[in-house]
């Protein structure tokens, strides 16, 4: 019965994807975006169709993208003095950044004053809230800070509900321009990494070890936090499937023999799903992960469990920054865990990274102020500090990232006493052959959500006795 259900789901999903492919392709994701191709020649420019004249919010964004931070600040002061600014986001720290933004505007105009309210919807209701607000002629929310690239792409951007604004200084810091940049604007990349309790004898030297016989890593799960499902879908992308194949090749004969039947069983599904040459390795890892992980409600409890001496040989995949809040005691210590990717000889993926993205709403009541606030968060150390004070959260602006590191010194956060807290940084985690962090790509996730996503939905979940 389950095979029939799976076959039906795959058939329907592939049909939907085919139909969706007939329309306009979604924009590239911010995390993998590249500048547009070489500049057009004058002859080519003449042959191009005239650009559609911008109006409303699109016109404001176009004008704002040519302005400096100070120029935007002056527009914000003119627009929002004496008013109330409403923001909505997945991160509560927007509420911490707004007072600092107001203080910055007061350095330009001492008489400036703005009230604010920041909402953080629970249970992934932010998409419903933004959709409902988009039906108004003038919305309530000026902007949003939001995660889950898959739903952002399909529900928010493809529908025109959210609009991307690229600050001038941010573009310059990244060696591009607002016109050339394609994709969403990321505030930061967060990483979730594999960790294991080291008080026992268990060794995790390969990413396949976390799904080996008898292993039940702690994980929030695909139903608890949607970015976890995006992580699994991303594993089927050719680059990351290749990483899994390379890691498999380095296993000993005993472990290969354990995984091989599942890999072979996944060959037909990989073909049906239109995956690349190493797709079966990705599907096998995903299947065994979903079959094995011990689902938890939040990363905080996962961290608290793993750093306790009683959690001998247990492992997990959790937000790296959770280590910051560990209170040392006789039985609890950061030294009771190890970050798998930091260990000599570790092979394969070290975790995954996902972004918090910044957008204006299509009917923003205070668009200039929203643009200025977004620029402030992405282009200044003070604006990003609410997030930057934690390790494992990396500003998308390389200049700000350097300032944050200089101030908080995350690379030496644990010193010699707690080496697991010494953050090796974004470049280490995302560099080839180092941390091997799997990065969320909203476009790819959106494209495979009806195929690979449906396949994941029918997998059996581990149920502790």
SULMOPE-V622167 format. One record per residue. RES is the residue in one small letter. SS is DSSP state (hx for helix, st for strand, lp for the rest). PHI is phi in whole degrees, -180 to 180 (* if undefined). OMEGA is omega in degrees with one decimal (none if undefined). Layout:
# SULMOPE-V622167
res-><RES:RES>
ss-><SS:SS>
phi-><PHI:PHI>
omega-><OMEGA:OMEGA>
This chain:
# SULMOPE-V622167
res-><x:x:x:x:x:x:x:x:x:x:x:x:x:x:x:x:x:x:x:x:x:x:x:x:x:x:x:x:x:x:x:x:x:x:x:x:x:x:x:x:x:x:x:x:x:x:x:x:x:x:x:x:x:x:x:x:x:x:x:x:x:x:x:x:x:x:x:x:x:x:x:x:x:x:x:x:x:x:x:x:x:x:x:x:x:x:x:x:x:x:x:x:x:x:x:x:x:x:x:x:x:x:x:x:x:x:x:x:x:x:x:x:x:x:x:x:x:x:x:x:x:x:x:x:x:x:x:x:x:x:x:x:x:x:x:x:x:x:x:x:x:x:x:x:x:x:x:x:x:x:x:x:x:x:x:x:x:x:x:x:x:x:x:x:x:x:x:x:x:x:x:x:x:x:x:x:x:x:x:x:x:x:x:x:x:x:x:x:x:x:x:x:x:x:x:x:x:x:x:x:x:x:x:x:x:x:x:x:x:x:x:x:x:x:x:x:x:x:x:x:x:x:x:x:x:x:x:x:x:x:x:x:x:x:x:x:x:x:x:x:x:x:x:x:x:x:x:x:x:x:x:x:x:x:x:x:x:x:x:x:x:x:x:x:x:x:x:x:x:x:x:x:x:x:x:x:x:x:x:x:x:x:x:x:x:x:x:x:x:x:x:x:x:x:x:x:x:x:x:x:x:x:x:x:x:x:x:x:x:x:x:x:x:x:x:x:x:x:x:x:x:x:x:x:x:x:x:x:x:x:x:x:x:x:x:x:x:x:x:x:x:x:x:x:x:x:x:x:x:x:x:x:x:x:x:x:x:x:x:x:x:x:x:x:x:x:x:x:x:x:x:x:x:x:x:x:x:x:x:x:x:x:x:x:x:x:x:x:x:x:x:x:x:x:x:x:x:x:x:x:x:x:x:x:x:x:x:x:x:x:x:x:x:x:x:x:x:x:x:x:x:x:x:x:x:x:x:x:x:x:x:x:x:x:x:x:x:x:x:x:x:x:x:x:x:x:x:x:x:x:x:x:x:x:x:x:x:x:x:x:x:x:x:x:x>
ss-><lp:hx:hx:hx:hx:hx:hx:hx:hx:hx:hx:hx:hx:hx:hx:hx:hx:hx:hx:hx:hx:lp:lp:lp:lp:lp:lp:lp:lp:lp:lp:lp:lp:lp:lp:lp:lp:lp:lp:lp:lp:hx:hx:hx:hx:hx:hx:lp:lp:lp:lp:lp:lp:lp:lp:hx:hx:hx:hx:hx:hx:hx:hx:hx:lp:lp:lp:lp:hx:hx:hx:hx:hx:hx:hx:hx:hx:hx:hx:hx:lp:lp:lp:st:st:st:st:st:st:lp:lp:lp:lp:hx:hx:hx:hx:hx:hx:hx:hx:hx:hx:hx:hx:hx:hx:hx:lp:lp:lp:lp:lp:lp:st:st:st:st:st:lp:lp:lp:lp:lp:lp:hx:hx:hx:hx:hx:hx:hx:hx:lp:lp:lp:lp:lp:lp:lp:lp:lp:st:st:st:st:lp:lp:hx:hx:hx:hx:hx:hx:hx:hx:hx:lp:lp:lp:lp:st:st:lp:lp:lp:lp:hx:hx:hx:hx:hx:hx:lp:lp:lp:lp:lp:lp:lp:lp:lp:lp:lp:st:st:st:st:st:st:st:st:st:st:st:st:st:lp:lp:lp:lp:lp:lp:lp:lp:st:hx:hx:hx:hx:hx:lp:lp:lp:lp:lp:lp:st:st:lp:lp:lp:lp:lp:lp:hx:hx:hx:hx:hx:hx:hx:hx:hx:lp:lp:lp:hx:hx:hx:hx:hx:hx:hx:hx:hx:hx:hx:hx:lp:lp:lp:hx:hx:hx:hx:hx:hx:hx:hx:hx:hx:hx:hx:hx:lp:hx:hx:hx:hx:hx:hx:lp:lp:lp:lp:lp:lp:hx:hx:hx:hx:hx:hx:hx:hx:hx:hx:hx:hx:hx:hx:lp:st:st:lp:lp:lp:hx:hx:hx:hx:hx:hx:hx:hx:lp:st:lp:lp:lp:lp:lp:lp:st:st:st:st:st:hx:hx:hx:hx:hx:hx:lp:lp:lp:lp:lp:lp:st:lp:hx:hx:hx:st:st:st:hx:hx:hx:lp:lp:lp:lp:st:lp:lp:lp:st:st:st:st:st:st:st:st:st:st:st:lp:lp:lp:lp:lp:hx:hx:hx:hx:hx:hx:hx:hx:hx:hx:hx:hx:hx:lp:hx:hx:hx:hx:hx:hx:hx:hx:lp:lp:lp:lp:st:st:st:lp:lp:hx:hx:hx:hx:hx:hx:hx:hx:hx:hx:hx:lp:hx:hx:hx:lp:lp:lp:lp:lp:lp:hx:hx:hx:lp:lp:lp:lp:hx:hx:hx:hx:hx:lp:lp:lp:lp:lp:lp:st:st:st:lp:lp:hx:hx:hx:hx:hx:hx:hx:lp:lp:lp:hx:hx:hx:hx:hx:hx:lp:lp:lp:lp:lp:lp:lp:lp>
phi-><*:-65:-65:-65:-62:-63:-61:-63:-61:-65:-62:-64:-65:-64:-65:-62:-64:-62:-64:-64:-68:-76:-90:-69:-73:-70:-66:-67:-75:-66:-68:-121:-70:-131:-59:-62:-62:-50:-62:-68:-77:-62:-66:-64:-62:-66:-83:-70:-68:-60:-71:-68:-69:-79:-140:55:-63:-65:-67:-62:-62:-59:-69:-65:-68:-97:-102:-77:-58:-67:-64:-65:-60:-65:-66:-65:-60:-62:-82:-116:-59:82:-107:-115:-103:-111:-124:-141:-163:-78:-109:-72:-75:-60:-68:-82:-79:-63:-61:-69:-64:-62:-61:-63:-64:-70:-71:-94:-139:-62:-89:-69:-151:-146:-84:-150:-142:-119:-108:-130:-62:-93:55:61:-79:-61:-69:-66:-65:-69:-64:-63:-67:-69:-79:-82:-65:-125:-77:-86:-90:-81:-161:-144:-116:-144:-121:87:-55:-60:-72:-60:-62:-80:-99:-111:-89:-62:-90:81:-71:-113:-125:-89:-118:-111:-61:-59:-66:-65:-61:-63:-63:-97:69:-143:-132:-61:-66:-83:-74:-120:122:-86:-97:-87:-75:-158:-109:-105:-119:-111:-126:-76:-131:-147:-75:-108:-80:-112:-107:-64:-121:-123:-108:-150:-63:-76:-64:-72:-121:-72:-49:88:-89:-135:-62:-79:-158:-64:92:-72:-93:-87:-142:-64:-62:-65:-71:-61:-57:-65:-63:-63:-62:-84:-66:-52:-60:-77:-63:-65:-62:-65:-64:-62:-67:-61:-61:-94:-73:-77:-62:-65:-71:-59:-64:-70:-86:-56:-59:-68:-61:-65:-66:-88:-60:-70:-65:-61:-68:-61:-85:73:-84:-77:-60:-104:-59:-65:-67:-64:-64:-64:-64:-61:-60:-69:-65:-65:-68:-112:-69:-94:-71:-121:-85:-161:-71:-58:-62:-63:-61:-60:-70:-68:-85:-87:-59:-75:-89:-49:70:-80:-138:-169:-124:-152:-60:-59:-64:-62:-66:-64:-99:-71:-98:-67:-153:-62:-109:-117:-161:-61:-74:-84:-126:-132:-83:-54:-67:-80:-78:-59:86:-66:-127:103:-62:-98:157:-141:-123:-138:-109:-96:-107:-115:-141:-91:-81:-66:-122:-56:-76:-136:-65:-67:-68:-63:-61:-65:-66:-63:-63:-61:-70:-97:-121:-131:-65:-62:-68:-95:-58:-57:-98:-71:-70:-103:-67:78:-126:-113:-60:-79:-99:-59:-67:-66:-59:-66:-66:-64:-65:-62:-80:-101:50:-62:-65:-120:-60:-109:60:-77:-75:-131:-59:-64:-91:-84:-66:-84:92:-58:-64:-69:-67:-102:-75:-60:77:-116:-74:46:-84:-80:-99:-65:-119:-54:-64:-64:-59:-65:-69:-105:-64:-84:-106:-62:-60:-66:-64:-63:-61:-100:-73:-76:-99:-67:-124:-59:-74>
omega-><-178.3:179.3:177.8:178.8:179.8:179.9:178.1:179.8:-178.6:179.1:179.3:-177.1:179.9:177.8:179.1:-179.5:178.9:178.7:-179.2:-179.0:-179.9:-179.5:-179.6:179.9:177.2:-179.4:176.8:-179.7:-179.9:-174.6:179.9:-175.6:176.4:177.2:179.5:-178.3:-174.7:-177.1:179.0:174.2:-178.6:178.8:-179.9:-179.3:-179.5:-176.6:179.8:176.7:179.5:-179.0:178.1:-178.8:-177.9:177.8:172.4:-176.1:179.7:178.2:179.2:179.4:179.4:178.9:-178.4:-178.0:177.7:-173.9:174.0:178.1:-177.9:177.9:177.1:179.9:179.8:176.7:179.8:179.4:179.4:-174.4:-166.0:180.0:179.8:-178.0:178.3:-178.9:178.9:175.7:179.7:-177.5:175.1:-179.6:179.3:-174.2:171.0:178.7:177.7:-177.1:-175.6:178.1:179.1:176.4:178.6:177.7:177.8:-179.9:178.9:175.7:177.5:177.8:-176.3:-178.9:-177.9:176.4:178.4:172.6:178.7:173.5:-179.3:-179.6:176.4:-177.7:178.5:173.6:175.3:-179.3:-176.3:-179.4:177.3:-178.0:179.5:178.0:178.8:-178.6:-177.8:-178.3:179.4:176.5:171.8:-174.5:174.4:-173.7:-179.9:-177.6:179.0:169.7:-164.7:177.4:-176.7:-176.3:-179.4:-178.2:175.9:-178.5:-172.0:-173.7:-172.1:-174.8:179.3:179.8:178.6:-178.3:179.4:-176.0:179.7:173.3:-179.0:-179.1:-177.7:-178.3:177.4:179.5:-179.4:179.5:179.8:175.0:-179.9:174.9:179.7:180.0:-175.8:-175.4:178.2:176.7:-179.7:176.3:178.5:170.6:-177.2:168.7:175.8:177.2:169.6:-172.4:176.4:175.5:175.6:177.5:-172.2:-179.3:-179.8:-175.6:-176.8:178.3:176.2:-175.7:-176.9:-178.4:176.2:179.2:-177.9:178.6:178.1:-176.6:176.5:-179.2:179.5:-177.0:177.9:-173.2:179.3:174.4:-174.5:178.7:-179.7:-179.2:-170.3:179.6:175.4:176.0:176.6:176.4:-178.9:178.1:-179.0:-179.5:-179.7:175.3:-170.2:-177.7:-174.8:173.7:176.4:176.6:179.7:177.7:179.5:179.1:178.0:-178.1:-178.1:177.3:175.1:-173.9:-178.3:-179.4:176.2:-179.3:178.4:-175.1:-171.9:179.7:179.5:178.5:179.5:179.6:-178.2:-176.2:-177.7:177.2:179.0:178.3:179.5:-178.2:177.1:-177.9:-177.9:-172.2:-178.2:-177.4:-178.3:177.9:178.0:-178.9:179.1:179.8:-180.0:-178.0:-177.9:176.8:-179.8:177.9:-169.6:-168.7:179.7:-171.2:178.5:-175.2:-176.2:179.7:179.4:177.6:177.7:179.1:-179.1:178.3:-172.4:-177.5:177.6:-178.4:-178.0:-176.3:-175.7:174.4:177.0:-178.6:178.9:175.3:-171.5:179.5:-176.7:-174.0:-179.3:180.0:-177.0:-171.3:-179.4:177.0:-175.5:176.7:-178.3:-176.6:-176.5:179.1:173.0:-179.6:174.2:178.7:172.5:171.0:-170.4:-175.4:179.1:-177.0:178.1:177.3:178.8:-176.7:173.2:-174.8:-179.2:-179.0:177.8:-179.1:177.3:-172.9:159.8:-178.3:179.7:-179.4:162.4:170.9:-175.6:180.0:-177.9:179.2:-179.9:-173.0:-179.9:178.8:177.2:178.3:-179.8:179.7:178.6:177.9:-179.9:-178.6:-174.6:-173.1:179.3:178.6:178.5:-178.3:-178.0:-171.2:-179.4:177.8:-173.3:-179.0:179.6:170.8:176.5:174.4:-168.4:177.6:178.1:177.8:-175.6:178.0:178.1:180.0:178.6:179.6:178.7:179.7:179.1:-177.6:-172.8:177.7:-179.9:-179.4:177.8:-173.9:179.9:-178.4:177.9:-175.2:-178.1:-174.6:-179.8:-178.5:178.1:-174.9:-178.2:170.3:-176.0:-176.8:178.2:-177.0:-174.7:-179.9:179.2:174.6:-179.9:-177.2:-178.4:177.6:177.8:-175.5:177.9:174.5:-176.4:-177.8:-179.5:179.4:179.4:-178.1:-175.9:-176.5:-179.5:-178.9:178.7:179.4:177.9:178.1:179.1:-175.6:-176.2:177.8:178.2:177.9:176.4:177.5:179.9:179.4:none>
